[in-house]
Amino acid sequence: MPASALTDRLDAAVATGAEALFARQRADGAFVFGARRTSPLNTAGAVIALHFADPRGSAEAIGRGVAWLCRNQRDDGGWAMPGVPTEPLATAVAAAALQLTATGPTGPTGPDHAGAHPTGTAPDRAAADRSAVVRGALERLAALGGAEGLPEPAMAALCRQLHALAGLPYRGAPRRLPLELLLLPGLSRRLLSLRLPIFAAQALAQAEHRRRGPAGRALDRLARPRALAVVRGAYEREGATGGFSTDPWLTALICLGLARSGRAPDLTAAAARWLRRAAGPDGSWDLMPLDVTWTNFATAALLEAGHAADPRLAATRAMLRAHQQKEPFDAFGCPPGFWGFSGPRSWPMALETAEAGSLLFRLPGGADDGHARDGIAWLTATQDSAGTWSLCVRDSKPGGFGPCPQMTAKAVGALLDSGAPPGDPRVARALRRLAAVQRPDGSYEALWYRGGTAGTAAVLEALTRAGTTDAHRRAARRATDWLLRTRRDDGSWGAGDGGPGTVEDTAWALRGLLAAGLPPDHPATAAAAHRLLEAQRADGGWPPSPVHEYIRGCARYADEGIATGLALRALAHYRTAARPQERS
């Protein structure tokens, strides 16, 4: 393609992409992609929680949720979000929800003698044969390897527990949740991280129903007040709405545990009310909102596209400042100054904090932005002793919500945007650790995204921006080689495992390779840009793919706002890199 034609096409794509994002800007400055993202997993979890928490008061919500699950079972017997292959976790939880609500009180069920509560729900006439739906779900679950094959042990244990409660077959024994762990606050935070309030509620329930000896009962008596304080602290920290992190799944798990424990009935009732209010008009429940996450991706793209001085972003800067949380989150031992993924009271996230802080520094007047400085102070306080960043609790256990290379790379970027030099001790420690944890094939992982492309591209950008040693340069070369090696024949990128290419992965790879110094006329970067140009829709946006991890390795979703933000940012970066070459 002639240089002038390429310039015109890039200019048009960037302009229409930017306006597609601005079309999603709310009056308060947030970018919100409002199409419903209905979740079978969240629907099944909410049905189960309401069945135990308030079956009579929730009869209508339970019935509508059950009907929705029956209507939306796939031909193969399972469930997942639109565009996502059938998943064992959603299928296992949906089977438990349908079985629980199809039966009345059955007495003690399962090895922890939980018992089934009276459902109080009229039989669902719309589902003519509920047992056939459950049977099909169990057959599909077995074909997928069963719940015990889930890569996340906590989710496999949850499925065993739910199937025990529902009287469904399961393999292995439900795992004991040691309530006494909460007597060691620092250790429990590092081991559990974001799961701490969920663990506390579920362990309270188990302690009421599992038989223990005198010593175990004594430990439970000592630990109950601590467990209740963890849950109540999170509840009050979020404004006593009844929701937890604005997430139906987290709220359902906490509500279920509290309901079965018989403790804190006020919290149980509040969570049940929140779940009923969160139900959609068709009886289903959505994923959590992502107001801050969407705004971060959109704003980063618009800054790259040359809109830093656009007056429309003034409201966005005010929104990001308003959503920064100025109170500590005691349940996680977190200081103030962080951002969550949704509202001004959602749970702390290192990734959103790094991205929002970086944006505020890059907007006009950012060098003097106190909110951005507070975000950097939070990142400094929560950096792991090894130099990495975990989700929200310093020195969290590896795996789960522990140290993440992609989050670490984003935090390094925020530090650099704040004015920290490459030799800053926080940056140096992070890069030293990133060089040490690179996978043998040269790739890096990312907590919230499947495959290796997102993490590898982010770390490559950090290494090339601030790397100063031979170890940094070797790691960057190996990351570059991995990206080039995993490029698909059509010029796109996927997860790096031979699967299909996606807009998101292609955009990540393009930015990473350009940051590493590959010129815009390199076959890999030129082909990636071409793929993104070809994928742009007539409305200026880009189609999403299920690359996002809702529950690591167990539940995924696609997101239009993130896909469009990534593609626009990558093409705008490519346009900037290509202009000097075109002029010459």
DOTI-749517 format. One record per residue (C-alpha): x, y, z; residue number from 0. Coordinates in Angstrom, 1 decimal, decimal comma. Each point is the difference from the previous one (the first is absolute). Last residue first. Layout:
u; v; w; n
X; Y; Z; NUM
...
end
This chain:
u; v; w; n
11,4; 10,4; 4,5; 583
-3,4; 1,3; 0,9; 582
-1,4; -3,6; 0,1; 581
2,7; -1,2; 2,3; 580
-0,6; 2,9; 2,4; 579
-3,8; -0,8; -0,1; 578
0,2; -3,7; 0,7; 577
0,7; 0,0; 3,7; 576
-2,9; 2,5; 0,7; 575
-2,3; -2,1; -2,2; 574
1,0; -3,2; 1,9; 573
-0,8; 1,6; 3,3; 572
-3,4; 1,1; -1,2; 571
-0,6; -3,5; -1,4; 570
0,9; -1,6; 3,4; 569
-2,1; 2,4; 2,0; 568
-3,0; -0,4; -2,3; 567
0,2; -3,8; 0,2; 566
0,4; -0,1; 3,8; 565
-2,8; 2,4; 0,7; 564
-2,4; -1,8; -2,5; 563
0,7; -3,4; 1,5; 562
-0,3; 1,3; 3,6; 561
-3,4; 1,6; -0,7; 560
-1,3; -2,9; -1,9; 559
0,6; -2,6; 2,7; 558
0,1; -3,8; -0,4; 557
-0,3; -2,3; 3,0; 556
1,8; -2,8; 1,8; 555
-0,6; -2,4; 2,9; 554
2,1; -2,8; 1,3; 553
3,7; 0,6; -0,7; 552
0,1; 3,1; 2,3; 551
-3,5; 1,1; 0,9; 550
-1,1; 2,9; -2,1; 549
2,9; -0,6; -2,4; 548
-0,2; 2,2; -3,1; 547
0,9; -1,4; -3,5; 546
-3,6; -0,8; -1,1; 545
0,2; 2,1; -3,3; 544
-1,2; 3,5; -0,7; 543
-1,0; 1,6; -3,3; 542
1,6; 3,5; -0,7; 541
-1,6; 3,4; 0,1; 540
-0,3; 2,7; -2,7; 539
-3,7; -0,6; -0,8; 538
0,9; -1,7; -3,3; 537
2,0; -2,6; 1,9; 536
3,8; -0,1; 0,2; 535
1,4; -3,5; -0,8; 534
1,8; 1,0; -3,2; 533
1,9; 2,8; 1,7; 532
1,0; -2,3; 2,8; 531
1,3; -2,6; -2,4; 530
1,9; 2,6; -2,0; 529
1,7; 1,3; 3,2; 528
1,0; -3,6; 0,8; 527
1,4; -0,6; -3,5; 526
2,1; 3,2; 0,2; 525
1,3; -0,9; 3,5; 524
1,0; -3,5; -1,0; 523
1,4; 0,8; -3,5; 522
2,1; 2,8; 1,4; 521
-1,1; 3,2; -1,7; 520
-1,0; 1,6; 3,4; 519
3,5; -0,5; 1,4; 518
0,6; -2,5; 2,8; 517
1,4; 1,9; 2,9; 516
-1,2; -1,9; 3,0; 515
-2,8; 2,5; 0,5; 514
-1,2; -0,8; -3,5; 513
0,0; -3,7; 0,8; 512
-2,0; 0,5; 3,2; 511
-2,5; 2,3; -1,6; 510
-0,6; -2,5; -2,9; 509
-0,2; -3,0; 2,4; 508
-2,7; 1,6; 2,2; 507
-2,0; 1,1; -3,0; 506
0,2; -3,5; -1,6; 505
-1,0; -1,6; 3,3; 504
-3,1; 2,2; 0,4; 503
-1,2; -0,2; -3,6; 502
0,2; -3,8; 0,1; 501
1,8; -2,7; -1,8; 500
-1,2; -3,6; 0,2; 499
1,8; -2,7; 2,0; 498
3,6; -1,1; -0,5; 497
1,0; 0,3; 3,6; 496
1,2; 3,6; 0,0; 495
-3,2; 1,4; 1,3; 494
-0,9; 1,5; -3,3; 493
2,0; 2,2; -2,4; 492
-0,7; 1,3; -3,5; 491
2,1; 0,0; -3,1; 490
-2,1; -2,6; -1,9; 489
2,7; -2,6; 0,5; 488
-0,3; 0,4; 3,8; 487
2,7; 1,7; 2,1; 486
1,2; -2,3; 2,7; 485
3,7; 0,1; -1,0; 484
0,0; 3,8; -0,2; 483
-1,5; 0,4; 3,4; 482
2,4; -2,6; 1,5; 481
3,0; 1,7; -1,7; 480
-0,9; 3,3; 1,5; 479
-0,4; -1,5; 3,5; 478
3,5; -1,6; -0,5; 477
1,5; 3,2; -1,1; 476
-1,6; 1,9; 2,9; 475
1,3; -2,6; 2,5; 474
3,5; 0,3; -1,4; 473
-0,1; 3,8; 0,2; 472
-1,1; -0,1; 3,6; 471
2,7; -2,4; 0,9; 470
2,6; 2,1; -1,8; 469
-1,0; 2,9; 2,2; 468
-1,8; 3,4; -0,5; 467
-3,6; -0,9; -0,6; 466
-2,3; 3,0; 0,4; 465
-2,1; 0,5; -3,1; 464
1,0; -3,2; -1,7; 463
-0,6; -2,2; 3,0; 462
-3,4; 1,6; 0,7; 461
-1,2; -0,4; -3,6; 460
1,1; -3,6; 0,0; 459
-1,8; -0,6; 3,2; 458
-3,3; 1,2; -1,5; 457
0,5; -2,0; -3,2; 456
0,8; -3,2; 1,9; 455
-2,9; 0,4; 2,4; 454
-2,6; 0,6; -2,7; 453
1,3; -2,6; -2,4; 452
0,4; -3,0; 2,3; 451
-3,4; -1,6; 0,2; 450
-3,1; 1,1; 1,9; 449
-0,3; 3,5; 1,4; 448
-0,8; 1,2; 3,6; 447
3,1; -1,4; 1,8; 446
2,5; 0,5; -2,8; 445
2,8; -2,5; -0,9; 444
3,4; 0,6; -1,5; 443
1,7; -1,5; -3,1; 442
3,6; -0,8; -0,8; 441
-0,4; -3,8; -0,6; 440
1,6; -0,8; 3,4; 439
-2,5; 2,3; 1,8; 438
1,3; 3,3; 1,2; 437
0,1; 0,2; 3,8; 436
3,6; 1,3; 0,4; 435
-0,2; 2,8; -2,5; 434
-3,2; 1,2; 1,6; 433
1,7; -0,1; 3,4; 432
2,8; 2,2; -1,1; 431
-2,4; 2,3; -1,7; 430
-2,1; 0,4; 3,2; 429
3,1; 0,7; 2,2; 428
1,3; 2,5; -2,5; 427
-3,3; 1,9; -0,2; 426
-0,5; 0,3; 3,7; 425
3,7; 0,9; 0,5; 424
-0,2; 2,8; -2,6; 423
2,6; -0,6; -2,6; 422
-2,4; 0,3; -2,9; 421
-0,9; 3,5; 1,2; 420
-3,2; 0,7; 1,9; 419
-1,9; 2,9; -1,6; 418
-3,6; -1,1; 0,7; 417
-0,2; -1,6; -3,5; 416
2,9; -2,2; 1,0; 415
-1,8; -1,1; 3,2; 414
-3,2; -0,7; -2,0; 413
1,9; -2,1; -2,5; 412
1,6; -2,0; 2,7; 411
-3,4; -0,6; 1,5; 410
-1,2; -1,3; -3,5; 409
3,0; -2,3; -0,2; 408
-0,8; -1,4; 3,5; 407
-3,7; -0,5; -1,0; 406
1,2; -2,0; -3,0; 405
2,5; -2,0; 1,9; 404
-2,5; -1,0; 2,7; 403
0,9; -0,8; 3,6; 402
-2,9; -1,6; 2,0; 401
-3,7; 0,0; -0,7; 400
-0,3; -3,7; -0,8; 399
3,6; -1,2; -0,3; 398
2,8; 1,2; 2,2; 397
-1,2; 0,8; 3,6; 396
-0,5; 3,7; 0,5; 395
3,1; 2,0; 0,9; 394
-1,9; 3,3; 0,3; 393
-3,8; -0,4; -0,3; 392
-1,8; 1,7; -2,9; 391
0,5; -2,0; -3,2; 390
3,7; -0,8; 0,4; 389
2,9; 2,2; -1,1; 388
3,6; -1,0; -0,5; 387
3,2; 1,2; 1,7; 386
0,7; -3,1; 2,1; 385
-1,2; 1,8; 3,1; 384
-3,3; 0,5; -1,8; 383
-1,0; 3,6; -0,9; 382
-3,0; 1,0; 2,1; 381
1,4; 3,2; 1,6; 380
1,5; 1,3; -3,3; 379
-3,2; -0,7; -1,9; 378
-2,0; 1,9; 2,6; 377
2,5; 2,9; -0,2; 376
-0,3; 0,0; -3,8; 375
-3,8; 0,3; 0,3; 374
0,4; 2,8; 2,5; 373
2,3; 1,8; -2,5; 372
-2,7; -0,4; -2,8; 371
-2,6; 1,5; 2,4; 370
2,3; 2,9; 0,8; 369
0,3; 1,0; -3,7; 368
2,9; 2,5; -0,4; 367
1,8; -1,9; -2,7; 366
-3,3; -0,8; -1,6; 365
-0,7; 3,6; -1,1; 364
-1,3; -1,2; -3,3; 363
-0,8; -3,8; 0,0; 362
3,1; -2,3; 0,1; 361
0,3; -0,1; 3,8; 360
-3,8; -0,7; 0,4; 359
0,3; -2,8; -2,5; 358
2,9; -1,7; 1,9; 357
-2,0; 0,1; 3,2; 356
-3,0; -1,5; -1,6; 355
2,1; -2,9; -1,6; 354
2,0; -0,8; 3,2; 353
-3,1; 0,1; 2,2; 352
-2,0; -2,1; -2,4; 351
2,7; -2,6; 0,0; 350
0,6; 0,1; 3,7; 349
-3,7; -0,6; 0,8; 348
-1,8; 0,9; 3,2; 347
-3,6; -1,1; 0,5; 346
-2,8; 2,3; -1,2; 345
-1,1; 3,1; 1,9; 344
0,5; 2,8; -2,5; 343
-1,6; -2,1; -2,7; 342
1,3; -2,7; -2,4; 341
3,4; -1,5; -0,4; 340
1,5; 1,2; 3,3; 339
2,3; 2,9; 0,5; 338
2,6; 0,6; 2,7; 337
1,1; 2,9; 2,2; 336
-0,7; -1,3; 3,5; 335
2,1; -2,8; 1,7; 334
-0,9; -3,6; -0,5; 333
-0,1; -2,5; 2,9; 332
-2,4; -2,2; -2,0; 331
-3,0; 0,2; 2,3; 330
1,2; 3,5; 1,1; 329
-0,6; 1,7; -3,3; 328
1,5; 3,4; 0,7; 327
-2,0; 3,1; -0,8; 326
0,7; 2,4; -2,9; 325
-1,3; -2,1; -2,8; 324
0,6; 1,4; -3,5; 323
-3,3; 0,1; -1,8; 322
-0,4; 3,8; 0,3; 321
3,5; 0,6; -1,5; 320
-0,9; -2,3; -2,9; 319
-3,2; 1,8; -0,6; 318
1,6; 3,4; 0,1; 317
2,6; -1,2; -2,6; 316
-2,9; -1,3; -2,1; 315
-1,8; 3,3; 0,2; 314
3,0; 1,8; -1,3; 313
0,3; -2,6; -2,8; 312
-2,7; 1,7; -2,1; 311
2,1; 3,1; -0,1; 310
2,5; -1,8; -2,4; 309
3,5; 1,0; 1,1; 308
1,2; -3,6; 0,2; 307
-1,9; -0,9; -3,1; 306
3,0; -1,1; -2,2; 305
-0,9; -3,6; -0,8; 304
2,3; -1,3; 2,7; 303
-1,9; 2,1; 2,6; 302
-3,3; -1,4; -1,5; 301
1,2; -3,5; 0,4; 300
1,1; 0,4; 3,6; 299
-3,3; 1,7; 0,7; 298
-2,1; -2,9; -1,4; 297
2,0; -2,7; 1,8; 296
-0,1; 1,9; 3,4; 295
-3,7; 0,9; -0,4; 294
-0,9; -3,6; -0,7; 293
1,9; -1,2; 3,1; 292
-1,5; 2,8; 2,2; 291
-3,6; -0,8; -1,0; 290
0,4; -3,8; -0,1; 289
-3,5; -1,2; 1,1; 288
-0,2; -3,5; 1,5; 287
-1,2; -2,8; -2,3; 286
-3,7; -0,2; -0,5; 285
-2,8; -1,8; 1,7; 284
-3,0; -1,7; -1,6; 283
-3,7; 0,3; 0,5; 282
-0,9; 1,6; -3,4; 281
-0,4; 3,5; 1,6; 280
3,5; -0,3; 1,5; 279
0,7; -0,9; 3,6; 278
2,1; 2,5; 2,0; 277
-2,9; 1,0; 2,2; 276
-0,5; -3,6; 1,1; 275
3,7; -0,4; 0,7; 274
0,1; 3,2; 2,1; 273
-3,0; -1,2; 2,1; 272
1,7; -3,3; 0,6; 271
3,2; 1,7; 1,1; 270
-1,9; 2,2; 2,4; 269
-1,9; -3,0; 1,5; 268
3,2; -1,9; 0,5; 267
1,7; 3,0; 1,5; 266
-2,9; 0,4; 2,5; 265
0,0; -3,7; 0,7; 264
3,6; 0,2; 1,4; 263
0,5; -3,6; 0,8; 262
-2,3; -2,9; -1,1; 261
3,0; -1,6; -1,6; 260
-1,9; -1,1; -3,1; 259
-1,2; 3,5; -0,7; 258
3,5; 1,5; 0,6; 257
1,6; -2,4; -2,4; 256
-2,6; 0,4; -2,7; 255
0,1; 3,8; 0,3; 254
3,8; 0,1; -0,4; 253
-0,1; -2,2; -3,1; 252
-2,9; 1,9; -1,5; 251
1,7; 3,4; 0,6; 250
3,2; -1,2; -1,6; 249
-1,9; -1,2; -3,1; 248
-2,4; 3,0; -0,1; 247
3,0; 2,5; -0,1; 246
-0,4; 3,6; 1,2; 245
3,2; -0,7; 2,1; 244
-2,4; -1,6; 2,6; 243
-3,6; 1,0; -0,1; 242
-2,1; 0,5; 3,1; 241
0,0; 3,7; -0,4; 240
1,7; 0,6; 3,3; 239
2,2; 2,8; -1,4; 238
2,8; -2,1; -1,4; 237
2,2; 0,2; 3,1; 236
-3,1; -1,1; 2,1; 235
-0,3; -3,3; -1,9; 234
3,8; -0,6; -0,2; 233
0,3; 0,5; 3,8; 232
-3,0; -2,2; 0,6; 231
1,6; -2,8; -2,0; 230
3,4; 0,2; 1,8; 229
-1,6; 0,7; 3,4; 228
-2,2; -3,1; -0,4; 227
3,1; -2,1; -0,6; 226
1,8; 1,5; 3,0; 225
-2,9; -0,6; 2,3; 224
-0,3; -3,6; -1,2; 223
3,7; -0,8; 0,6; 222
0,0; -0,6; 3,7; 221
-3,1; -2,1; 0,0; 220
1,3; -2,0; -2,9; 219
3,3; -0,6; 1,8; 218
-2,0; -1,4; 3,0; 217
-2,0; -2,2; -2,3; 216
3,1; -1,4; -1,5; 215
1,5; -0,8; 3,3; 214
-3,1; -1,7; 1,2; 213
-0,3; -2,2; -3,1; 212
-1,7; 1,1; -3,2; 211
-3,2; -0,9; -1,9; 210
-0,6; 2,2; -3,0; 209
-3,3; 2,0; -0,1; 208
0,5; 3,3; 1,7; 207
3,7; 0,2; -0,8; 206
-0,8; -0,5; -3,7; 205
-2,1; 3,1; 0,0; 204
2,6; 2,2; 1,7; 203
2,6; -1,4; -2,4; 202
-2,1; 1,2; -3,0; 201
-0,4; 3,5; 1,4; 200
3,7; 0,4; 0,9; 199
1,1; -1,6; -3,2; 198
-2,1; 2,5; -2,0; 197
1,3; 2,9; 2,0; 196
3,7; -1,1; -0,5; 195
-0,4; -1,0; -3,7; 194
1,7; 3,2; -1,2; 193
3,2; -0,9; 1,7; 192
-0,2; -3,6; 1,4; 191
3,5; -1,0; 1,0; 190
1,4; 3,4; 0,6; 189
-3,1; 1,2; 1,8; 188
-0,2; -3,1; 2,1; 187
3,7; 0,3; 1,0; 186
-0,4; 3,6; 1,1; 185
-3,3; -0,6; 1,9; 184
1,1; -3,1; 1,9; 183
-3,2; -0,9; 1,9; 182
-1,6; -0,2; -3,4; 181
1,7; -3,3; -0,6; 180
-2,2; -1,4; 2,9; 179
-2,9; -0,3; -2,5; 178
1,9; -2,8; -1,7; 177
-2,1; -0,6; -3,2; 176
-0,3; -3,8; -0,3; 175
0,0; -1,2; -3,5; 174
-3,0; -1,8; -1,4; 173
1,0; -3,7; -0,5; 172
0,9; -1,5; -3,3; 171
-2,3; -0,4; -3,0; 170
-3,5; 1,3; -0,3; 169
-3,5; -1,3; -0,5; 168
-2,9; 2,4; 0,6; 167
-1,8; 0,2; 3,3; 166
-0,4; 3,8; -0,3; 165
2,2; 0,8; 3,0; 164
2,6; -2,5; -1,1; 163
-0,1; 1,5; -3,5; 162
0,6; 3,5; 1,4; 161
2,9; -1,2; 2,2; 160
1,7; -1,9; -2,8; 159
-0,4; 3,0; -2,3; 158
1,6; 2,3; 2,6; 157
3,0; -2,4; 0,4; 156
0,6; 0,1; -3,8; 155
-0,3; 3,8; 0,1; 154
2,6; 0,2; 2,8; 153
2,3; -2,4; -1,9; 152
0,1; 2,3; -3,1; 151
1,0; -2,2; -3,0; 150
-3,4; -1,6; -0,1; 149
0,3; -3,8; -0,5; 148
-1,8; -0,8; 3,2; 147
-3,1; 1,7; -1,5; 146
-0,2; -2,8; -2,6; 145
2,2; -0,7; -2,9; 144
-2,0; 1,8; -2,7; 143
-2,0; -3,1; -0,9; 142
-0,9; -0,4; 3,7; 141
-1,4; 3,5; 0,0; 140
-2,0; -0,6; -3,2; 139
-1,6; -3,1; 1,6; 138
-0,7; 1,9; 3,2; 137
-1,6; 2,9; -1,9; 136
-2,2; -2,4; -2,1; 135
-1,2; -1,7; 3,2; 134
-0,8; 3,4; 1,5; 133
-2,0; 1,0; -3,0; 132
-1,7; -3,4; -0,1; 131
-0,9; 0,3; 3,7; 130
-1,6; 3,4; -0,6; 129
-2,5; -1,5; -2,4; 128
-2,6; 2,5; -1,1; 127
2,1; 3,0; 0,9; 126
-2,7; 2,7; -0,5; 125
-2,0; -1,4; 2,8; 124
2,6; 0,8; 2,5; 123
-1,1; -1,6; 3,3; 122
-1,1; 2,6; 2,5; 121
2,9; 1,2; 2,2; 120
-0,2; -0,3; 3,8; 119
3,5; -1,6; -0,3; 118
0,1; -1,6; 3,4; 117
3,6; -0,1; 1,1; 116
2,2; -2,9; -1,1; 115
2,2; -1,5; 2,7; 114
3,5; 1,0; 0,7; 113
1,1; -3,4; 1,4; 112
3,7; 0,6; -0,9; 111
0,2; -3,3; -1,8; 110
-2,9; 0,6; -2,3; 109
-3,7; 0,6; 0,7; 108
-1,7; 0,2; 3,3; 107
-3,8; 0,2; -0,4; 106
-1,8; 0,0; -3,4; 105
-1,9; 3,3; 0,1; 104
-1,5; 0,6; -3,4; 103
1,5; -0,9; -3,3; 102
0,1; 1,8; -3,4; 101
1,7; 3,1; 1,4; 100
3,1; -2,0; 1,1; 99
0,2; -2,0; -3,2; 98
-0,2; 3,1; -2,3; 97
2,6; 1,9; 2,0; 96
2,3; -3,0; 0,2; 95
-0,2; -0,6; -3,7; 94
0,7; 3,7; -0,6; 93
3,1; -0,1; 2,2; 92
1,4; -3,0; -1,8; 91
-0,7; 1,5; -3,5; 90
1,5; 3,4; 0,9; 89
3,1; -1,7; 1,3; 88
0,3; -2,6; -2,8; 87
0,0; 2,7; -2,8; 86
-1,7; -0,2; -3,4; 85
2,0; 1,9; -2,5; 84
-0,2; 3,8; 0,3; 83
-1,8; 2,2; -2,6; 82
-2,9; 0,8; 2,3; 81
0,7; -0,9; 3,6; 80
0,2; -3,7; 1,0; 79
-2,4; -2,9; 0,6; 78
-0,3; -3,7; -0,6; 77
-2,2; -2,7; -1,4; 76
1,5; -0,2; -3,5; 75
-3,1; 1,7; -1,5; 74
0,7; 2,9; 2,3; 73
-2,1; 0,8; 3,1; 72
-1,5; 3,4; -0,4; 71
-3,7; -0,7; 0,6; 70
0,7; -2,2; 3,0; 69
2,3; 2,7; 1,5; 68
-2,5; 2,7; -0,6; 67
-2,8; -2,0; 1,6; 66
2,1; -0,5; 3,1; 65
0,8; 3,7; 0,2; 64
-3,7; 0,9; -0,3; 63
-0,9; -2,5; 2,7; 62
2,7; 1,2; 2,3; 61
-1,0; 3,6; -0,5; 60
-3,7; -0,8; 0,6; 59
0,7; -2,1; 3,1; 58
2,4; 2,5; 1,6; 57
-2,1; 0,9; 3,1; 56
-0,8; -3,7; 0,4; 55
3,5; -1,4; -0,6; 54
1,9; 2,7; 2,0; 53
3,6; -0,9; 0,6; 52
0,3; -3,7; -1,1; 51
-1,9; 0,2; -3,3; 50
1,3; 3,6; -0,5; 49
3,6; -1,2; 0,0; 48
-0,7; -2,8; -2,4; 47
-1,9; 2,2; -2,4; 46
2,8; 2,7; 0,2; 45
2,7; -2,7; -0,8; 44
-2,0; -1,3; -3,0; 43
-0,5; 3,5; -1,4; 42
3,6; 0,9; 0,6; 41
1,2; -3,1; -1,9; 40
-2,5; 0,4; -2,8; 39
1,3; 3,6; -0,5; 38
-1,8; 2,7; -2,0; 37
2,3; 2,7; -1,3; 36
-2,6; 2,6; -0,7; 35
1,0; 2,7; -2,5; 34
0,9; 3,1; 1,9; 33
3,6; 0,7; -0,9; 32
0,8; 2,8; 2,4; 31
2,7; 2,7; -0,4; 30
-0,1; 2,1; 3,1; 29
0,0; 3,8; -0,3; 28
-3,0; 0,8; 2,2; 27
-2,2; 0,7; -3,1; 26
0,7; -3,5; -1,2; 25
2,5; -0,8; -2,8; 24
-1,0; -2,8; -2,4; 23
-0,1; 2,3; -3,0; 22
3,4; 1,2; 0,9; 21
1,3; -3,5; -0,6; 20
-1,5; -0,3; -3,5; 19
1,3; 3,5; -0,7; 18
3,5; -1,2; 0,8; 17
-0,4; -3,0; -2,3; 16
-1,3; 2,2; -2,8; 15
3,1; 2,3; 0,3; 14
2,5; -2,8; 0,4; 13
-1,4; -2,0; -3,0; 12
-0,1; 3,1; -2,2; 11
3,5; 1,1; 0,9; 10
1,3; -3,5; -0,5; 9
-1,7; -0,3; -3,4; 8
1,4; 3,4; -1,1; 7
3,5; -0,8; 1,1; 6
-0,2; -3,4; -1,8; 5
-1,1; 1,7; -3,2; 4
2,8; 2,5; 0,3; 3
2,6; -2,7; 0,6; 2
-1,1; -2,0; -3,0; 1
-1,4; -3,5; 0,9; 0
end
